[in-house]
Amino acid sequence: MDYIEMTEEEFMDLDNSYMGICLSCGEHAHGVEPDARNYTCESCDAPEVYGAAELLIMGRIEFV
């Protein structure tokens, strides 16, 4: 499993800005609820965009 590395401050900014990350291409997505799952990515069209809180719950975020 690939982890997304970020600081706690970066995570809080991502979460508070309603942004998510596509697990397929790695692009950030705007207007994403923190608990979003399987939103369609505007960059690659894959249904792989997850909100920040959901990524944390899934264990995909690693704090550095």
Secondary structure, DSSP 8 states (H G I E B T S, - for coil): ---EEE-HHHHHHHHHTTEEEETTT--EEES--TT--SB--TTT--S-EEEHHHHHHTT-EEE-
